[in-house]
């Protein structure tokens, strides 16, 4: 059974250290999910998340343009980030480990995200919905996102560890 993303109740976000002292958060405003949920066996479900790199938003227009540039995501050459599940490992109480391939800048690596699946729930109009949340941490340099500037007192401007956060509400297709 196919499922459609409810974008008004979904987010794809990230966070990274700035100058080793503060956390800068951002999100991608445009993304899609292609999901097949096996309601009888959630572990047999699969999903592919496709993110529009040009939709990066941090609340600071010059920083967003820099993130779209070849120094970071190179949106002109690599317009999408893709995460495709390979397997879901149940952890109990609706919690799962989502194992899949993450492709950024043409580099694909297997990652594990921790999360949960909530539902099913019937909305007031009779549609069936599931919620999926996943989080993880990665080293951005493994995907060629290695731009940085050194700080005079030690450290760098942009942290290498990136926290990922994804929340999706999916509606069963009619």
C-alpha positions in Angstrom: 0.0 0.0 0.0 1.3 3.4 -0.9 1.5 6.4 1.4 1.6 10.1 0.8 3.6 12.6 2.8 1.7 15.3 4.7 4.2 18.1 4.3 2.5 20.4 6.8 3.2 17.9 9.6 6.7 16.8 8.5 10.3 18.2 8.8 13.8 17.4 7.6 16.3 19.2 9.8 19.9 19.3 10.9 22.2 20.9 13.5 25.9 21.6 13.6 28.3 23.5 15.9 29.4 27.0 14.9 32.9 28.1 16.1 32.8 25.1 18.5 30.5 27.0 20.9 26.9 27.2 19.6 24.5 25.0 17.7 23.1 26.3 14.3 20.0 24.5 13.1 18.6 24.3 9.7 16.0 22.5 7.6 15.1 21.5 4.1 11.7 23.0 3.1 11.1 20.6 0.2 11.3 16.9 0.4 9.3 13.8 -0.6 8.8 10.3 0.8 8.1 7.2 -1.2 6.9 4.7 1.4 5.4 1.2 1.4 4.2 0.4 4.9 3.5 -3.2 5.7 0.9 -2.7 8.5 1.0 -6.4 9.4 4.8 -6.3 9.8 6.3 -2.8 10.1 9.8 -4.2 9.9 9.1 -5.3 6.3 8.2 -1.7 5.3 10.5 0.5 3.2 10.9 4.2 2.4 13.0 6.5 0.3 13.3 10.2 1.3 14.4 12.6 -1.4 15.4 16.1 -0.3 15.7 19.1 -2.5 19.1 20.6 -1.6 18.2 24.1 -2.9 15.5 24.3 -0.2 18.0 24.5 2.6 16.9 27.1 5.2 18.8 28.3 8.2 17.2 31.8 8.7 20.3 33.5 7.3 20.2 34.1 3.5 23.9 34.5 2.9 24.6 31.3 4.9 21.9 29.4 2.9 23.6 30.5 -0.4 26.9 29.3 0.9 25.4 25.9 1.9 24.1 25.6 -1.7 27.5 26.4 -3.1 30.3 23.9 -4.1 31.9 24.6 -0.7 29.1 22.5 0.9 26.2 20.8 -0.9 26.9 21.9 -4.5 23.2 22.1 -5.2 23.9 22.8 -8.9 25.7 19.5 -9.4 24.0 17.4 -6.7 20.4 18.7 -6.4 19.2 15.9 -4.1 20.0 14.1 -0.9 18.5 10.7 -0.8 18.0 8.2 2.1 16.8 4.8 1.1 16.0 2.2 3.8 17.6 -1.2 3.4 16.0 -2.7 6.6 14.1 -1.8 9.7 15.2 -3.3 13.0 12.5 -3.4 15.7 13.6 -2.3 19.1 10.2 -2.7 20.9 7.5 -0.2 21.9 7.4 1.2 18.4 11.1 2.0 18.3 13.2 1.0 15.3 16.6 1.4 13.9 16.4 2.5 10.3 19.4 1.1 8.3 19.8 2.6 4.8 21.9 4.3 2.2 22.4 8.0 2.5 23.6 9.8 -0.7 25.0 13.3 -0.5 27.1 14.9 -3.2 27.2 11.6 -5.2 28.6 9.7 -2.2 26.6 6.9 -0.8 27.2 5.4 2.6 25.2 3.2 4.9 23.9 4.9 8.0 21.7 3.9 11.0 19.1 6.2 12.3 17.3 5.7 15.6 13.6 6.4 15.7 10.0 5.3 16.1 6.9 4.5 14.1 3.6 5.7 15.6 0.2 4.7 14.5 -1.9 3.8 12.8 -4.3 6.6 13.6 -7.5 7.5 11.9 -7.9 11.2 11.3 -11.3 13.1 11.5 -11.9 12.6 7.8 -11.3 8.8 8.0 -7.8 8.6 6.5 -5.2 6.3 8.1 -2.0 8.0 9.2 1.4 6.9 10.5 4.1 9.0 12.1 7.8 8.3 11.5 10.6 10.0 13.5 14.3 9.3 13.0 17.5 10.9 14.3 21.2 10.3 13.8 24.6 11.8 13.8 27.2 11.7 11.0 30.6 13.2 10.1 29.9 15.5 7.2 33.4 15.0 5.8 32.6 11.4 4.8 30.3 12.9 2.1 32.8 15.5 0.8 31.3 18.3 2.9 34.7 19.3 4.2 34.8 23.1 3.9 36.1 24.8 7.0 38.2 27.7 8.4 40.5 27.5 11.4 40.0 29.6 14.5 42.8 31.6 16.0 42.5 30.0 19.4 42.1 26.4 18.0 39.2 24.7 16.6 37.2 25.4 13.4 34.3 27.5 12.3 32.0 24.6 11.3 31.8 21.4 13.4 32.2 18.1 11.6 29.5 16.2 13.5 26.0 16.9 12.1 22.8 15.9 13.9 20.0 14.8 11.6 16.3 14.9 12.5 13.4 13.7 10.4 9.7 13.6 11.2 7.1 12.5 8.6 3.4 12.1 8.8 2.2 9.7 6.1 -1.4 9.3 4.9 -2.6 6.1 3.2 -3.2 6.7 -0.5 -6.9 6.4 -1.5 
